[in-house]
């Protein structure tokens, strides 16, 4: 009898739960519905916006049906939005009564920002401007219009496969620029196959370092077998004034690659298209197996599909999206203002090199920049508990999902991000438009900071396929972000990027975790790259147990060796980097701050990490969506480079010397070099001399250009570039750094001995100095050395010691050995590897070059 009562009680409780569940409000939406209906399953609404309004009214009136939440059930079909869905604070739910916008019966509803292109017909006559090879192969349709105006757009999907905007280069090939004139803001290229009298709408797509730029062409002037391009403002000025990433000019690795785009003359391959705004036509050359009589053509009408926006005092809360597809959005800013990014797709609003380096926050800063943020398909600001689960972000021109500012405690889990022109996901502030990009972000109201976001079990694939410099998962000034168990693959550039500001000074960032992710097949086009990349100080942050493999071999890198598996960039501090598996010890720590711990990273890490990283079982069905380019070559590490027995590689970038040596004892006129440096915004204080040697030291981004100018000024002299960084010490290695606002540089030079085996021993000593000889760095700290850099060209070394302004090396150097005999021992060992350059006295090794001006 007691047993029966127990079962009766359980059944009664179960029935009670069903009743409660039945009291949750359910609003139905279907493509064949009507917004005049009441929103039942039998009489559904037609739009999600109307369903949201109905939900808003239920909450305003505190209707009893909302006790357990509001479910907006969306039946399968394509819902073409005419304006973004705006979710406001009044739409908020609660923890016990959320608003859930979800797919009905696990179907696939699509929120689309696109417009259909129909009525395709094969072109039979001669189309003006179309290449001869393309005549009679092109299909044409009326360009879509809105309110009588032709819709301008930059993307086209045929059967949900992105078409290629007609371009001058074939396939994945690109041409190379011949030169760039920063004064006239013009570029010289090989003569293009195009009528130079009609440049309307033509753009230049150029690859430069870790970013691309899109420049609207104003004029093409042909002269012989070359042509000079000028561009519209504002991108013309920004592109020529900002110091980096700038057009690359190099005899060694080739100049910046480029192609021209958006002209009917370029429509010469299957899969390419062109929009003729003037004649209101769109042209397309179908790929094999595409039938334009039955194909679906879609162009984007909206840039943003969904906007969740509250205020700092009245945020949006507890709105969930489940099983929804977000598709077909565009991005028009490049057509209106051009597009010159600084990094991670953040485009420059203004940028230039400082004539007198240094700002109150960063004494060595030589450039300033202000950036804007691309428009996303889904945008969230001042909100919390805004979750996306099992959704699809696909066929999008710019960012997929963007938590911009003031968000917290959100869950992004089990989603697909695929075929996206920009970044898949972004989180947090990347400098407000009114704030210089190198400033640490410390808002007075901490509610502005994006905090405690959880990005888990998502697959990111085929992203940054238009703006190659965007990233898979990107975070700016964030706190408590957890990026865990995602797979990120088939990328143009970096996989996961966390941090902003290029500073080791305190900011809003801390407590960020990047763990158990699988990142592979990245850096398809751009280098200065890594699977996981960080910037700036982030106390109590971790990079652990990630599985990294298969970096693409980029066809046109500015530096073919400048790719990495892990990369902690400027100011990165207080990170624990541990137990990450990758094929080799190819890492970069550049100008890092204090407090970083690197342990057990590389191929020796347990293979268990490979099994544990990546998407977990409940969401592994997403793996069938993964794409890789099997025809693209994969990089490998040379066996004699980055051997697993060696420690992580520590080196920096940008710092180099250019030396001018007069033949015999020919003295050189330093005024020529001073004028060249002034033209390139290099202070005259950075010019040094010894006998028949002149040296300029700086953080130079375009050394090839400068070298050419110097060679022209000194035709009878030898000009040599010192760019191989042998060693770098900075104040981040000091437990109590004494940062000086202004520095003086002491430049010295010597040769390595001729014996190559001894040269390799010298290099190994310096590569392992911080681990095996920490007393040397301690001595530098004691002497207040701000930086010590050793550069190499051939077997000649340049040593640069940066000391506080007003101090001398003679007064500081003795402090390196105070109570520190290991430094004397180090110096004694180093002597056997060094000898003086030509012109030194017997027994003399290092010679000091004196400032010229």
C-alpha positions in Angstrom: 0.0 0.0 0.0 2.9 2.4 0.8 4.5 1.5 -2.5 1.4 2.3 -4.4 1.1 5.7 -2.6 4.6 6.5 -3.5 4.1 5.8 -7.2 0.8 7.8 -7.1 2.6 10.8 -5.6 5.3 10.7 -8.3 2.7 10.5 -11.1 0.8 13.4 -9.5 3.9 15.5 -9.3 4.7 14.6 -12.9 1.2 15.7 -14.0 1.6 18.9 -12.0 4.9 19.7 -13.9 3.1 19.1 -17.2 0.4 21.6 -16.2 2.9 24.2 -15.2 4.7 23.7 -18.5 1.5 24.1 -20.4 1.1 27.5 -18.8 4.2 28.9 -20.6 3.2 31.2 -23.4 3.7 30.0 -26.9 3.6 32.2 -30.0 3.8 30.7 -33.5 5.3 32.2 -36.6 5.2 30.8 -40.1 6.0 32.1 -43.6 2.4 31.5 -44.6 1.0 33.2 -41.5 -0.4 36.7 -41.0 0.4 39.4 -38.5 -3.4 39.8 -38.1 -3.6 36.3 -36.7 -3.5 35.5 -33.0 -0.2 33.6 -33.1 -1.5 30.1 -32.3 -0.1 27.0 -34.1 -3.3 26.9 -36.3 -3.2 30.7 -36.9 0.5 31.7 -36.8 1.9 35.2 -37.2 4.0 36.1 -40.3 6.9 37.9 -38.7 9.1 37.4 -35.6 8.9 41.2 -35.0 5.1 40.9 -34.5 5.6 37.9 -32.3 8.1 39.8 -30.2 5.6 42.7 -29.9 3.0 40.2 -28.7 5.5 38.9 -26.1 6.3 42.4 -25.0 2.6 43.1 -24.4 2.2 39.9 -22.4 5.1 41.0 -20.1 3.8 44.6 -19.8 0.4 43.2 -18.6 2.1 40.6 -16.5 -0.1 37.9 -18.1 -0.2 34.7 -16.0 0.8 32.6 -19.1 4.4 33.9 -19.0 5.1 32.4 -15.6 7.4 29.7 -17.2 8.6 31.9 -20.1 7.6 32.8 -23.6 8.4 30.6 -26.5 8.3 32.1 -30.0 8.2 29.1 -32.2 9.4 29.7 -35.8 8.3 27.2 -38.4 10.8 26.3 -41.2 11.1 28.6 -44.1 13.0 31.7 -45.2 12.0 34.9 -43.4 13.3 37.9 -45.4 13.8 40.8 -43.1 13.1 44.4 -44.4 14.7 45.9 -41.2 16.7 44.6 -38.3 14.8 42.8 -35.5 15.2 45.2 -32.6 15.1 43.6 -29.1 14.8 46.2 -26.3 14.9 46.2 -22.5 11.0 45.9 -22.5 11.5 42.5 -24.3 13.6 41.1 -21.4 12.7 37.9 -19.7 13.9 36.6 -16.3 15.8 33.6 -15.2 12.6 31.7 -14.5 10.7 33.3 -17.4 13.0 33.8 -20.4 12.0 34.7 -23.9 13.1 32.0 -26.3 13.1 32.5 -30.0 13.4 28.9 -31.4 12.9 26.6 -34.3 9.6 24.7 -34.2 9.9 20.9 -34.1 13.7 21.1 -34.7 13.2 22.5 -38.2 15.4 25.1 -40.0 13.9 28.6 -40.1 16.2 31.1 -41.8 16.3 34.8 -40.9 17.6 36.3 -44.1 18.7 39.8 -45.0 18.7 39.0 -48.6 16.6 39.7 -51.7 16.0 37.3 -54.5 17.4 37.8 -58.0 15.2 36.1 -60.6 14.6 36.1 -64.3 18.1 35.1 -65.4 18.5 34.9 -69.1 21.5 33.9 -71.1 23.1 36.8 -72.9 23.1 36.3 -76.7 24.2 39.6 -78.0 27.5 41.5 -77.6 27.8 42.9 -74.1 29.8 46.2 -74.1 33.1 45.9 -72.2 32.8 42.1 -71.6 36.0 40.2 -72.6 35.7 38.3 -75.8 36.2 34.9 -74.1 33.2 35.6 -71.9 30.7 36.6 -74.6 27.8 34.1 -74.9 28.7 32.5 -71.6 27.2 35.2 -69.3 23.7 35.2 -67.8 22.0 38.5 -67.0 19.2 39.6 -64.8 17.6 42.8 -63.7 19.4 44.2 -60.7 17.1 44.2 -57.6 15.6 47.6 -56.7 14.2 49.0 -53.5 11.8 51.9 -53.7 12.9 52.4 -57.3 16.6 52.6 -56.5 19.0 49.9 -57.6 20.3 48.0 -54.6 24.0 48.3 -54.2 25.7 45.2 -52.8 29.1 43.5 -52.7 28.0 39.8 -52.4 26.0 37.4 -54.4 25.1 33.8 -53.5 24.0 31.3 -56.2 22.4 28.3 -54.5 24.0 29.5 -51.3 27.5 29.3 -52.8 29.3 32.7 -52.8 30.0 34.0 -56.2 33.3 35.9 -56.9 33.1 39.7 -57.6 34.8 40.1 -61.0 38.5 40.7 -60.6 41.6 41.2 -62.7 43.6 38.2 -61.5 42.6 34.6 -62.3 41.9 32.0 -59.7 43.9 32.6 -56.5 46.7 34.4 -58.3 47.5 38.0 -57.7 49.7 40.7 -59.3 52.3 42.7 -57.4 52.5 46.5 -57.1 55.6 48.1 -58.5 55.9 51.0 -56.1 54.0 53.2 -53.6 54.4 57.0 -53.4 53.3 58.1 -49.9 53.7 61.8 -50.8 51.4 61.7 -53.8 49.2 59.0 -52.3 49.6 56.9 -55.5 50.6 53.4 -56.5 52.3 52.1 -59.6 51.2 48.7 -61.0 51.7 46.7 -64.2 49.4 48.0 -66.9 46.0 46.5 -66.4 43.8 45.1 -69.2 41.1 47.8 -68.9 40.0 51.1 -70.4 41.7 53.7 -68.2 39.2 56.4 -69.1 36.4 54.6 -67.2 37.3 53.8 -63.6 33.8 54.2 -62.1 33.3 51.7 -59.3 36.7 50.0 -59.7 38.5 49.1 -56.5 42.0 47.9 -55.6 42.3 44.9 -53.2 45.8 44.9 -51.7 47.4 42.6 -49.2 49.8 44.2 -46.7 51.4 42.5 -43.8 48.6 41.2 -41.5 45.8 43.0 -43.2 44.3 43.9 -46.5 43.0 47.2 -47.8 40.2 48.0 -50.2 40.7 51.3 -52.1 38.3 53.0 -54.5 40.2 54.0 -57.6 39.8 57.6 -58.7 42.1 57.6 -61.8 44.3 55.3 -63.8 47.1 56.9 -65.7 48.9 54.5 -68.2 52.5 55.1 -69.1 54.1 52.4 -71.2 53.8 49.1 -69.6 52.8 50.4 -66.1 49.9 52.5 -64.7 49.6 54.9 -61.8 46.6 54.7 -59.5 45.1 57.4 -57.4 42.3 56.9 -55.0 39.3 58.6 -53.4 39.4 60.1 -49.9 39.4 59.3 -47.0 41.1 56.0 -47.7 43.7 57.6 -50.0 45.2 59.7 -47.1 44.9 57.0 -44.5 46.5 54.3 -46.7 49.5 56.5 -47.4 49.9 58.1 -44.0 49.4 55.2 -41.6 52.8 53.5 -40.9 51.5 49.9 -40.6 50.3 47.7 -41.9 51.4 49.5 -45.0 52.1 48.4 -48.6 55.1 46.0 -48.6 58.1 46.6 -50.9 60.8 44.0 -50.8 63.4 42.6 -53.2 63.6 39.5 -51.1 60.0 38.4 -50.7 58.2 40.5 -53.4 56.0 43.6 -53.2 52.5 43.6 -51.9 50.1 41.5 -54.0 46.9 43.0 -55.3 44.1 42.7 -57.8 41.6 45.1 -59.2 37.9 44.3 -58.9 34.4 45.4 -59.9 34.6 46.0 -63.6 32.8 44.1 -66.4 36.2 43.8 -68.2 37.3 41.5 -65.4 34.4 39.1 -65.7 36.3 36.3 -67.4 35.9 33.1 -65.2 33.1 30.8 -64.1 31.7 31.9 -60.8 32.4 35.6 -61.3 29.7 38.3 -61.3 29.4 42.0 -61.9 26.7 44.6 -60.9 26.1 47.3 -63.5 24.5 50.0 -61.4 24.1 52.4 -64.3 22.3 50.0 -66.5 20.5 48.2 -63.7 21.8 44.7 -64.7 23.7 41.9 -62.9 25.9 39.6 -64.9 27.1 36.1 -63.9 29.2 33.4 -65.5 27.7 30.1 -64.1 30.0 27.4 -62.6 29.7 23.9 -63.9 26.5 22.2 -63.0 24.7 25.5 -62.2 21.4 26.0 -64.0 20.4 29.6 -63.9 16.9 28.7 -65.0 16.3 27.0 -61.6 19.1 28.4 -59.4 18.4 30.6 -56.4 20.2 34.0 -56.6 20.4 36.1 -53.4 22.0 39.5 -52.8 22.1 41.1 -49.3 19.7 44.0 -48.6 20.5 44.4 -44.8 23.8 44.7 -43.0 22.3 43.7 -39.6 19.6 41.2 -39.0 19.1 41.3 -35.3 20.0 44.1 -32.8 19.8 43.4 -29.1 20.3 46.8 -27.4 19.6 48.0 -23.9 21.2 50.8 -21.9 23.7 50.6 -19.1 20.9 51.1 -16.5 18.3 49.1 -18.3 19.9 46.2 -20.1 18.2 43.5 -22.1 18.1 40.2 -20.2 17.2 36.6 -20.7 16.5 36.3 -24.4 17.6 33.1 -26.0 17.9 32.0 -29.7 17.8 28.3 -30.4 18.0 26.5 -33.8 17.8 29.7 -35.9 19.8 30.4 -39.1 21.1 33.9 -39.7 22.0 34.4 -43.4 22.5 36.8 -46.3 23.8 40.1 -44.8 26.0 42.6 -46.6 28.5 45.3 -45.7 28.7 48.5 -47.7 31.3 50.7 -46.0 34.1 49.7 -48.4 31.9 51.0 -51.3 31.3 54.3 -49.5 34.6 55.1 -47.7 37.1 52.4 -48.6 38.5 50.0 -46.0 41.9 50.3 -44.4 42.1 48.1 -41.3 44.6 48.4 -38.5 44.1 44.8 -37.2 41.4 42.1 -36.9 39.2 44.0 -39.3 39.0 47.2 -37.2 39.2 49.9 -39.8 41.1 53.1 -39.5 39.3 56.4 -39.2 42.6 58.3 -38.9 46.2 57.2 -38.5 49.6 58.7 -38.9 53.2 58.5 -37.7 54.3 60.8 -34.9 57.1 63.2 -35.8 58.1 63.2 -32.1 57.4 59.8 -30.7 55.8 59.1 -27.3 52.5 59.6 -25.6 51.8 59.8 -21.8 50.7 56.2 -21.8 53.4 54.8 -24.1 56.8 56.4 -24.3 58.0 54.6 -27.4 54.8 55.0 -29.4 55.5 56.2 -32.9 52.1 56.1 -34.5 48.5 56.9 -33.5 45.3 55.4 -34.8 41.6 55.6 -34.3 39.4 52.7 -35.4 35.8 51.8 -36.3 34.1 48.5 -36.0 32.4 46.6 -38.9 28.7 46.0 -38.8 27.7 42.5 -37.7 24.8 40.3 -38.7 23.7 40.0 -35.1 24.7 42.7 -32.6 24.3 42.7 -28.8 25.0 45.7 -26.5 24.1 46.4 -22.9 22.6 43.0 -22.3 23.0 39.9 -20.2 22.0 36.2 -20.5 21.5 36.6 -24.3 22.2 33.1 -25.5 22.6 31.4 -28.9 22.4 27.7 -29.0 22.4 25.4 -32.0 22.1 28.3 -34.4 23.7 28.8 -37.9 25.6 32.0 -38.9 26.2 31.5 -42.6 26.6 33.4 -45.9 27.4 36.7 -44.2 29.5 39.6 -45.5 31.0 40.9 -42.3 31.1 39.9 -38.6 28.7 37.0 -37.7 27.9 37.6 -34.0 29.1 40.7 -32.1 28.8 41.4 -28.3 29.9 45.0 -28.5 29.8 46.5 -25.0 28.2 46.1 -21.7 27.3 42.4 -22.0 27.8 39.7 -19.4 27.0 36.1 -18.6 26.0 35.1 -22.1 26.3 31.6 -23.6 27.2 30.9 -27.2 27.1 27.1 -27.5 26.8 24.5 -30.3 26.6 27.0 -33.2 27.9 26.9 -36.7 29.8 29.9 -38.2 30.5 29.3 -41.9 31.1 31.3 -45.1 31.6 34.6 -43.3 33.4 37.6 -44.9 34.7 38.9 -41.6 35.2 37.5 -38.1 32.9 34.8 -36.8 32.5 36.3 -33.3 33.7 39.4 -31.6 33.5 40.4 -27.9 34.2 43.6 -26.1 35.5 47.0 -26.9 38.3 47.3 -29.4 38.9 51.0 -28.7 35.9 53.4 -29.0 36.0 55.6 -32.1 36.9 58.6 -29.9 39.8 56.8 -28.1 43.3 56.2 -29.5 43.8 52.5 -30.2 46.9 52.1 -28.0 45.2 53.4 -24.8 44.3 50.9 -22.1 40.5 50.8 -21.7 39.4 51.4 -18.1 35.8 52.7 -18.0 34.7 54.4 -14.8 31.5 52.3 -14.9 32.6 48.7 -15.1 29.2 47.6 -16.4 30.6 48.7 -19.8 33.0 45.8 -19.8 32.1 42.6 -21.6 32.4 40.0 -18.8 31.9 36.3 -18.1 31.0 35.3 -21.7 31.0 31.6 -22.5 31.9 30.5 -26.0 31.7 26.7 -26.0 31.4 23.9 -28.6 31.1 26.0 -31.7 32.5 25.3 -35.1 34.1 28.2 -37.0 35.0 27.4 -40.6 35.5 29.3 -43.8 35.6 32.7 -42.2 37.4 36.0 -43.1 37.0 35.0 -46.7 36.6 38.7 -47.8 38.5 40.7 -45.2 41.4 38.3 -44.8 42.7 40.1 -41.7 39.7 39.2 -39.6 39.8 36.4 -37.1 37.8 33.3 -36.1 37.0 34.3 -32.5 38.1 37.8 -31.5 37.9 39.6 -28.1 39.1 43.1 -27.2 39.0 44.5 -23.6 37.2 41.6 -22.0 37.0 40.1 -18.5 36.3 36.5 -17.5 35.8 35.3 -21.1 35.8 31.5 -21.5 36.7 30.2 -25.0 36.5 26.4 -24.6 36.1 23.3 -26.7 35.6 25.1 -30.1 37.0 24.0 -33.4 38.3 26.8 -35.6 39.5 26.0 -39.1 39.9 27.1 -42.6 40.9 30.7 -41.9 42.6 33.5 -43.8 44.5 34.7 -40.7 44.4 34.1 -36.9 42.2 31.6 -35.1 41.6 33.0 -31.7 42.7 36.6 -30.8 42.2 38.0 -27.3 43.3 41.5 -26.2 43.8 45.0 -27.5 45.8 48.1 -26.8 49.4 47.0 -27.3 50.2 47.9 -23.6 51.3 46.2 -20.5 49.6 48.9 -18.4 46.6 47.9 -16.4 43.2 47.8 -18.2 39.8 46.2 -17.8 41.2 42.8 -19.0 41.7 39.9 -16.7 40.7 36.3 -15.9 40.4 35.2 -19.5 40.6 31.5 -20.4 41.4 29.9 -23.8 41.2 26.1 -23.2 40.6 22.8 -25.0 40.1 24.4 -28.5 41.2 22.8 -31.7 42.6 25.3 -34.2 43.8 24.0 -37.6 44.2 25.1 -41.3 44.7 28.8 -40.6 46.7 31.6 -42.1 45.6 30.9 -45.7 46.7 34.3 -46.9 48.2 36.5 -44.2 51.2 36.0 -41.8 52.4 37.7 -38.6 49.9 35.2 -37.3 49.2 32.4 -34.9 46.5 30.0 -33.9 46.1 31.8 -30.6 47.2 35.4 -30.3 47.1 37.9 -27.4 47.7 41.5 -26.7 48.3 43.5 -23.5 48.2 42.7 -19.8 45.5 40.2 -18.7 46.1 39.1 -15.1 45.2 35.6 -14.2 44.6 34.5 -17.8 45.3 31.1 -19.3 46.0 29.4 -22.6 45.9 25.7 -21.8 45.3 22.3 -23.4 44.7 23.5 -26.9 45.4 21.4 -30.0 47.0 23.3 -32.9 47.9 21.9 -36.2 48.2 22.5 -40.0 49.0 26.1 -40.8 48.5 26.9 -44.5 51.4 28.0 -46.6 50.4 31.5 -47.7 51.1 32.3 -51.4 52.2 35.9 -50.9 53.4 36.5 -47.4 55.5 39.6 -46.5 57.8 37.3 -44.5 57.5 33.5 -45.2 58.8 32.6 -41.8 56.6 34.9 -39.7 54.0 32.4 -38.7 53.5 30.8 -35.3 51.4 28.4 -33.3 51.2 30.6 -30.2 51.9 34.3 -30.2 51.8 36.7 -27.2 52.3 40.1 -28.7 53.0 43.6 -27.3 52.3 44.0 -23.6 51.0 40.5 -23.1 51.4 39.9 -19.3 50.4 37.5 -16.5 49.5 34.6 -18.8 49.9 31.0 -18.1 50.6 29.2 -21.3 50.7 25.5 -20.6 50.2 22.0 -22.1 49.2 23.1 -25.6 50.0 20.6 -28.3 51.4 21.7 -31.7 53.8 20.1 -34.2 56.8 22.2 -33.2 58.2 24.9 -30.9 57.4 27.8 -33.2 56.2 30.5 -30.8 56.6 34.2 -30.6 56.8 36.5 -27.5 57.1 40.0 -28.7 57.7 42.9 -26.2 55.8 41.0 -23.5 55.3 42.4 -20.0 56.0 40.6 -16.8 54.4 37.6 -15.2 54.1 35.1 -18.1 54.6 31.4 -17.4 55.3 29.1 -20.3 55.3 25.4 -19.5 55.2 22.2 -21.6 54.0 23.4 -25.0 54.8 21.7 -28.3 54.9 18.2 -29.8 56.1 16.6 -26.5 52.7 17.3 -24.9 50.6 14.2 -24.2 48.5 13.1 -27.2 45.5 13.1 -24.7 45.2 16.8 -25.4 44.3 16.0 -29.0 41.5 13.8 -27.9 40.1 16.1 -25.3 40.3 19.4 -27.3 37.7 20.5 -29.8 33.9 20.0 -29.9 32.5 17.6 -27.3 30.2 14.7 -28.1 26.7 16.3 -27.8 27.7 18.7 -30.6 30.0 16.6 -32.8 27.3 16.4 -35.5 28.6 19.9 -36.4 31.9 18.4 -37.6 30.2 17.4 -40.9 30.1 21.2 -41.7 33.9 21.6 -41.4 35.7 22.7 -44.5 39.4 22.7 -45.4 41.1 23.5 -48.6 42.8 20.2 -49.5 44.6 21.7 -52.4 46.3 24.3 -50.3 49.9 23.4 -49.1 50.6 23.1 -45.4 53.7 24.6 -43.7 56.2 22.5 -41.9 59.1 23.4 -39.7 62.7 22.6 -40.8 64.3 19.9 -38.7 67.2 22.1 -37.8 65.0 25.0 -36.8 63.0 25.2 -33.6 64.1 21.7 -32.5 62.0 20.3 -29.7 65.0 20.3 -27.4 65.3 24.0 -27.7 63.3 26.4 -25.5 60.5 28.6 -26.8 61.8 31.2 -29.2 61.8 34.7 -27.9 62.1 37.5 -30.4 60.6 40.8 -31.4 59.8 42.5 -34.7 60.4 45.8 -36.4 63.7 46.8 -34.8 66.6 47.1 -37.2 69.6 49.0 -38.3 70.7 50.2 -41.7 74.5 50.7 -42.0 76.2 52.8 -44.7 79.9 52.0 -45.0 82.2 54.1 -47.1 84.8 52.3 -49.3 88.3 52.3 -47.7 88.3 55.2 -45.3 85.9 57.4 -47.3 84.0 59.6 -45.0 80.3 60.0 -45.6 78.2 63.1 -45.5 75.6 62.4 -42.8 73.4 65.3 -44.0 72.1 63.1 -46.8 71.1 60.4 -44.3 69.5 63.1 -42.0 67.3 64.3 -44.9 66.2 60.8 -45.8 65.4 60.1 -42.1 63.4 63.3 -41.8 61.4 62.4 -44.8 60.6 59.0 -43.2 59.8 60.6 -39.7 63.0 59.1 -38.2 64.5 61.4 -35.5 68.0 62.6 -36.3 69.0 61.4 -32.8 68.8 57.8 -34.2 71.8 58.4 -36.6 75.2 57.3 -35.4 78.7 57.2 -36.8 82.2 55.6 -36.4 84.9 56.4 -38.8 83.6 55.5 -42.3 80.3 54.0 -40.9 76.9 55.6 -40.6 74.1 53.7 -38.9 70.4 54.5 -38.5 68.5 52.6 -35.8 64.7 52.6 -35.6 61.6 50.4 -35.5 61.3 50.5 -39.2 58.4 48.9 -41.1 59.5 49.5 -44.6 63.3 49.0 -44.6 63.5 48.1 -48.3 62.1 51.6 -49.3 64.6 53.3 -46.9 67.4 51.1 -48.2 66.7 52.2 -51.8 66.7 55.8 -50.8 70.0 55.5 -48.9 71.6 53.5 -51.8 70.7 56.3 -54.2 72.1 58.9 -51.8 75.4 57.0 -51.3 76.0 55.3 -54.7 79.6 54.4 -53.9 79.0 53.0 -50.4 77.9 49.6 -49.1 74.4 49.7 -47.5 73.5 46.8 -45.2 70.4 46.0 -43.3 70.5 44.4 -39.8 67.1 42.7 -39.3 67.9 39.4 -37.7 67.1 39.7 -34.1 69.6 37.7 -32.0 68.5 38.9 -28.5 66.1 41.3 -26.8 65.9 42.3 -23.2 63.3 44.8 -22.0 62.0 46.0 -18.6 59.3 43.3 -18.6 62.0 40.9 -17.4 62.4 43.0 -14.2 60.4 42.3 -11.1 60.2 46.0 -10.3 60.7 47.8 -13.6 61.7 51.4 -13.5 60.1 52.7 -16.7 61.6 55.8 -18.1 59.5 58.2 -20.2 62.5 59.1 -22.5 65.4 57.0 -23.7 68.8 57.5 -25.2 70.3 54.7 -27.4 73.9 53.6 -27.2 74.9 51.8 -30.5 77.9 49.4 -30.6 79.2 47.0 -33.2 81.5 44.0 -33.4 82.0 40.8 -35.5 81.4 37.2 -34.6 84.4 35.0 -35.1 84.6 33.3 -38.5 84.1 29.8 -37.1 80.4 28.9 -37.9 80.2 26.4 -35.1 81.2 29.0 -32.6 78.7 31.4 -34.1 76.0 28.9 -33.5 77.1 28.5 -29.9 76.9 32.2 -29.4 73.4 32.3 -30.8 72.3 29.4 -28.6 73.7 31.2 -25.5 71.5 34.2 -26.2 68.5 32.1 -27.1 68.7 30.4 -23.7 70.0 33.3 -21.6 66.8 34.1 -19.7 66.5 30.4 -18.6 70.1 29.5 -18.0 71.7 32.8 -17.1 68.9 34.8 -15.4 71.5 36.8 -13.5 72.4 38.7 -16.7 68.9 40.1 -17.0 68.9 40.9 -13.3 72.1 42.9 -13.9 70.4 44.9 -16.7 67.4 45.6 -14.4 69.7 46.8 -11.7 71.4 49.2 -14.2 68.0 50.6 -15.3 68.6 49.4 -18.9 65.3 49.9 -20.6 66.1 47.6 -23.5 69.0 45.6 -24.9 68.8 44.5 -28.5 71.3 42.5 -30.6 70.9 42.5 -34.4 72.9 40.6 -36.9 73.8 40.8 -40.6 76.2 38.1 -41.8 78.6 37.8 -38.9 78.5 41.5 -37.9 76.5 42.4 -34.8 74.8 45.7 -33.7 74.2 46.1 -30.0 71.7 48.7 -28.9 71.4 49.6 -25.2 68.5 51.9 -24.3 69.0 53.9 -21.1 67.1 56.7 -19.4 67.5 60.1 -21.0 70.2 62.1 -19.2 72.1 59.0 -18.0 75.3 57.6 -19.5 76.4 54.0 -20.1 79.6 54.6 -18.2 77.7 55.4 -15.0 75.1 52.6 -15.4 77.1 49.7 -16.7 79.0 49.0 -13.5 75.7 48.3 -11.8 75.2 45.2 -13.9 77.9 43.4 -11.9 77.1 44.7 -8.4 76.8 41.6 -6.2 76.4 39.7 -9.4 79.6 37.9 -10.4 77.7 35.8 -13.0 77.6 38.8 -15.3 81.4 39.0 -15.3 81.5 35.3 -16.1 79.0 35.8 -18.9 81.0 38.6 -20.4 84.2 36.5 -20.2 82.6 33.7 -22.1 81.2 36.0 -24.8 84.7 37.5 -25.5 85.8 34.3 -27.2 83.0 34.5 -29.8 83.6 38.2 -30.7 86.2 40.2 -32.6 86.5 43.7 -33.8 85.3 44.9 -37.2 87.7 46.2 -39.9 89.5 49.4 -38.6 89.5 48.5 -34.9 92.7 48.5 -32.9 94.4 45.2 -32.0 92.5 43.6 -29.1 89.5 46.0 -29.5 86.2 44.3 -29.9 83.1 46.5 -29.4 83.3 50.0 -30.8 80.8 52.7 -29.8 79.1 54.7 -32.6 78.5 58.3 -31.5 75.3 60.3 -32.3 75.8 62.5 -35.3 73.3 65.2 -34.4 
